[in-house]
């Protein structure tokens, strides 16, 4: 497109120079998060959760390879002379971003589903909007592969790409709001978990804000700027979602260590009978502390016996001696 091809290098290829290394940096962060998960949390989680972590890692590595392919086509194959052209690898990266985002939204929705005691009215709209976002990314990818030009894509179906970013932002806000609401209600019903739930509320707000703000800024740059600045943020979106989702799972280990027990945070639910069998799991840290106190009382006390024996000599011949050695005159002690 004329406006794009006449833009400066800083707003076209420069966006890729910034966005691609930044995205690769987040890949390294995700690898560290996965290592932490496999070493600390994997023995406690189900195989389904393992599969989700592996999927995040594979998709992120695939996304990184597509970023490398994009850089190769733009800077090596085309020598930076076609900033309006859409590389095939870039088109596929949009679909991978949509899939990673959908999986992250599904993980959060599942958490809400469990926290809210299987409330379909809360999770249903979130899943519906997340599915629409996935379809928007798939449609954008297919059109990018066909059109091969940012100018044609923006003029014909660019609104679909923008709607996908808008849907992602809306889902992020909904997830953060619903999780904070349900956790706040759970806090009112279980005073013993105040500290844990407060930490979860803060973490939910922070992680939701990071992804929502990044997606909103990318959407604004897409609609308001006729250049490729949006790519610098879009390259990072998929990796932010993956990092936040895996970090949320690892955050359980931090809460377990801070409370001194292996607490299962998935059992925090709303509206359950306190006398149910889950109440024992929900207050597992209390029973753990109680068992530690009982074990401390069961330790046999340690006794220390000190025996002191004194021997005195009253021989008159010794009394007549003018000088007595201190060693002979002092009583002998045995402890």
C-alpha positions in Angstrom: 0.0 0.0 0.0 1.3 3.4 -0.8 1.0 4.8 2.7 2.9 1.9 4.1 5.6 1.6 1.5 6.3 5.3 1.9 6.5 5.1 5.7 9.9 5.2 7.3 11.8 2.0 8.0 11.3 2.7 11.7 7.5 2.2 11.5 7.6 -0.8 9.1 10.6 -3.1 9.4 11.7 -1.5 12.6 8.6 -2.9 14.3 9.8 -6.4 13.4 13.3 -5.7 14.6 11.8 -4.8 18.0 9.0 -7.3 18.2 10.8 -10.5 17.1 13.6 -10.4 19.7 11.1 -9.4 22.4 9.0 -12.3 21.5 12.0 -14.7 21.6 12.8 -13.3 25.1 9.4 -14.3 26.3 10.0 -17.8 24.9 12.9 -18.1 27.2 10.8 -17.0 30.1 8.2 -19.6 29.3 10.8 -22.3 29.2 11.9 -21.4 32.7 8.3 -21.4 33.8 7.8 -24.9 32.4 10.9 -26.2 34.1 9.7 -24.8 37.4 6.3 -26.5 36.8 7.8 -29.9 35.9 10.1 -29.9 38.9 7.6 -28.6 41.5 4.0 -29.0 40.4 3.9 -31.9 38.0 3.8 -34.7 40.7 0.6 -33.2 42.1 -1.3 -32.3 38.9 -3.3 -34.5 36.5 -2.2 -35.7 33.1 -4.7 -33.2 31.5 -2.8 -30.3 33.1 0.5 -31.8 31.9 -0.9 -31.9 28.4 -1.9 -28.2 28.6 1.6 -27.2 29.7 3.2 -29.3 26.9 0.8 -27.7 24.4 1.7 -24.2 25.5 5.4 -25.0 25.2 5.0 -26.6 21.7 2.9 -23.8 20.4 5.2 -21.1 21.7 8.3 -22.8 20.2 6.3 -23.1 16.9 5.4 -19.4 17.2 9.1 -18.5 17.7 10.1 -20.5 14.6 7.4 -18.6 12.6 8.9 -15.3 13.9 12.3 -16.4 12.6 10.8 -17.3 9.3 9.2 -13.9 9.1 12.5 -12.2 9.7 14.2 -14.4 7.1 11.7 -13.6 4.4 11.6 -9.8 5.2 15.3 -9.2 5.6 17.1 -12.0 3.7 14.8 -13.0 0.9 13.3 -9.6 0.1 16.2 -7.5 1.5 13.7 -5.2 3.3 12.3 -3.9 -0.1 8.7 -5.2 0.4 7.3 -3.9 3.7 3.8 -4.2 2.4 4.1 -7.9 1.6 2.8 -10.5 4.2 5.2 -13.4 4.7 3.6 -16.8 4.9 5.2 -17.4 8.3 3.6 -14.2 9.6 0.2 -15.3 8.5 0.5 -18.6 10.3 1.8 -16.9 13.4 -1.6 -15.1 13.7 -3.4 -18.5 13.8 -0.9 -19.8 16.4 -1.5 -16.7 18.5 -5.3 -17.3 18.3 -4.9 -20.9 19.4 -2.6 -20.1 22.4 -5.0 -17.3 23.4 -8.0 -19.7 23.3 -6.2 -22.3 25.4 -5.3 -19.7 28.0 -8.8 -18.4 28.1 -10.1 -22.0 28.4 -7.8 -22.6 31.4 -9.0 -19.5 33.2 -12.6 -20.4 32.3 -12.1 -23.9 33.9 -10.8 -22.3 37.0 -13.9 -20.0 37.1 -16.1 -23.0 36.5 -14.7 -24.8 39.5 -14.5 -21.8 41.8 -18.1 -20.9 41.0 -19.5 -24.4 41.7 -20.1 -25.3 38.1 -21.9 -22.0 37.1 -22.5 -22.3 33.4 -23.9 -18.7 33.3 -20.5 -17.3 34.2 -18.3 -19.6 32.0 -20.6 -19.9 29.0 -20.3 -16.3 27.7 -16.5 -16.4 28.3 -16.1 -19.5 26.2 -18.4 -18.2 23.5 -16.4 -15.0 23.1 -13.1 -16.9 23.2 -14.3 -19.1 20.4 -15.3 -16.1 18.3 -11.8 -14.7 18.9 -10.3 -18.0 17.6 -12.5 -17.9 14.5 -11.5 -14.3 13.9 -7.8 -15.3 14.0 -8.4 -18.3 11.7 -10.3 -16.0 9.2 -7.5 -13.4 9.3 -4.8 -16.1 8.6 -6.7 -17.5 5.6 -7.1 -14.0 4.1 -3.5 -13.1 4.7 -2.4 -16.3 2.9 -4.6 -15.4 -0.1 -4.1 -11.6 -0.3 -0.3 -11.4 0.6 -0.6 -7.6 1.1 -1.2 -5.5 4.1 -3.0 -2.9 2.0 -5.5 -5.3 0.6 -6.0 -7.1 3.8 -6.6 -3.9 5.7 -9.1 -2.6 3.2 -11.0 -5.8 2.7 -11.1 -7.7 5.9 -8.9 -5.8 8.3 -11.9 -5.2 10.6 -12.0 -9.0 11.4 -8.4 -8.8 12.7 -9.3 -5.8 14.8 -12.5 -7.5 16.1 -10.4 -10.5 17.1 -8.1 -8.3 19.2 -11.2 -6.5 20.7 -12.7 -9.9 21.7 -9.5 -11.0 23.3 -9.5 -7.8 25.4 -13.1 -8.3 26.4 -12.5 -11.9 27.5 -9.5 -10.8 29.5 -11.6 -8.2 31.4 -14.4 -10.7 31.9 -12.1 -13.3 33.3 -10.3 -11.0 35.6 -13.6 -9.5 36.9 -15.4 -12.8 37.4 -12.4 -14.4 39.1 -12.0 -11.5 41.4 -15.7 -11.6 42.3 -15.9 -15.3 42.9 -12.7 -15.2 45.0 -14.0 -12.3 47.0 -17.2 -14.3 47.8 -15.1 -17.3 48.7 -13.1 -15.1 51.1 -16.3 -14.1 52.9 -17.3 -17.7 53.4 -13.9 -19.0 54.5 -12.1 -16.6 56.8 -9.2 -19.0 57.3 -8.1 -18.6 53.7 -8.1 -14.7 53.7 -4.4 -14.4 53.0 -4.4 -17.0 50.2 -7.5 -15.6 48.5 -6.2 -12.0 48.7 -3.0 -13.1 47.0 -5.0 -14.8 44.3 -7.1 -11.7 43.7 -4.1 -9.5 43.4 -2.4 -12.0 41.0 -5.6 -12.3 38.9 -5.8 -8.6 38.5 -2.1 -8.2 37.6 -2.0 -11.0 35.0 -5.3 -10.0 33.5 -4.2 -6.4 33.2 -1.0 -7.3 31.4 -2.7 -9.3 28.6 -5.6 -6.9 28.3 -3.5 -3.7 28.1 -1.2 -5.3 25.5 -4.1 -6.4 23.3 -5.9 -3.1 23.6 -2.8 -1.2 22.6 -2.2 -3.5 19.6 -5.8 -3.0 18.6 -5.5 0.8 18.8 -2.3 0.8 16.7 -4.0 -1.4 14.1 -7.0 0.8 13.7 -5.3 4.2 14.1 -1.8 3.8 12.5 -1.4 2.8 8.9 1.9 1.0 9.4 3.3 -2.1 11.0 3.7 -0.8 14.6 1.0 -3.3 15.7 3.3 -6.2 14.8 5.7 -5.3 17.6 2.9 -6.0 20.1 1.2 -8.8 18.3 4.4 -10.9 18.2 4.3 -10.8 22.0 0.6 -11.4 22.7 0.7 -15.2 22.3 3.7 -15.5 24.6 2.2 -13.3 27.2 -0.9 -15.5 27.5 1.2 -18.7 27.7 3.5 -17.2 30.4 0.6 -15.9 32.5 -1.3 -19.2 32.3 1.8 -21.3 33.3 2.8 -18.8 36.0 -0.7 -19.0 37.5 -0.2 -22.8 37.9 3.2 -22.3 39.4 1.8 -19.7 41.8 0.1 -22.5 43.7 3.6 -23.7 44.8 4.4 -20.3 46.2 1.2 -20.1 48.1 1.8 -23.6 49.4 5.2 -22.7 50.7 4.0 -19.4 52.2 1.3 -21.2 54.2 3.6 -24.1 55.1 1.5 -26.9 53.5 0.7 -28.6 50.2 -2.7 -26.8 49.8 -4.8 -27.7 46.8 -6.1 -24.3 45.5 -8.5 -26.0 43.1 -10.8 -27.0 45.9 -11.7 -23.4 46.8 -15.4 -23.3 45.9 -18.4 -21.2 46.7 -21.6 -22.2 48.4 -20.5 -25.6 49.7 -21.6 -27.0 53.0 -18.9 -26.5 55.5 -19.5 -30.0 56.9 -18.8 -31.7 53.5 -15.8 -33.8 52.9 -14.2 -31.1 50.8 -14.1 -28.8 53.9 -11.3 -30.9 55.2 -9.3 -30.4 52.0 -10.2 -26.7 51.9 -8.7 -26.3 55.4 -5.9 -28.7 55.0 -3.4 -26.3 56.3 -5.2 -26.2 59.6 -5.0 -29.9 60.0 -1.4 -29.9 58.9 -0.6 -27.4 61.7 -2.6 -29.4 64.2 -0.8 -32.6 63.3 2.6 -30.8 63.7 1.6 -29.7 67.2 0.5 -33.2 68.1 3.7 -34.7 66.9 5.6 -32.2 68.9 3.7 -33.3 72.1 4.5 -36.9 71.3 8.2 -36.5 71.4 9.7 -38.2 74.5 11.3 -35.7 76.9 15.1 -35.8 77.2 16.5 -36.3 80.7 19.9 -35.2 81.9 21.3 -36.8 85.1 24.4 -35.3 86.8 26.2 -37.4 89.4 28.7 -35.6 91.7 30.9 -37.6 94.0 33.2 -36.0 96.6 36.1 -37.8 98.4 37.6 -36.2 101.5 40.9 -37.3 103.2 41.3 -36.7 106.9 44.7 -38.3 107.5 46.5 -36.3 110.2 49.8 -36.7 108.4 48.5 -34.7 105.5 47.3 -31.9 107.9 50.8 -31.5 109.2 52.3 -30.8 105.8 53.0 -27.1 105.3 52.4 -27.1 101.6 49.6 -29.0 99.8 49.2 -29.3 96.2 46.0 -27.9 94.9 45.4 -31.1 93.0 45.4 -33.2 96.2 43.4 -30.7 98.2 40.5 -30.2 95.9 37.6 -32.6 95.8 37.4 -34.8 92.8 34.3 -34.5 90.7 32.8 -36.7 88.2 29.9 -35.5 86.1 
